[in-house]
Amino acid sequence: MNKTTLNKIPLNCEAYIDSIECENGIKNRINDMGITEGEKIIPIIKSPFGDPRAYLSKGTVIALRESDCAKITVHPTQSYT
């Protein structure tokens, strides 16, 4: 599968995290929430205005900003259009 950024993955499509390219402080905070390289992540809820979105990872729902998700590289487990 092709790599893309987390903010481009449609709702309910699984992806695996390849890299997190945020500033160290933000990257550490994201890692502390359980979002780490190699983990499966699924976008599950989009807020009414589109930002933030909620993601499911390791059985936990986490809200992330669009700007942070644009810096997280993932590869989806299935193709989507």
Protein Blocks (a to p, Z undefined) as FASTA:
>chain_A
ZZddfklpcghiacddfbdcbdfklmmmmmmnopaghiacddfbdcfkopacdddeehia
cdddfklmmmpccddfbdcZZ
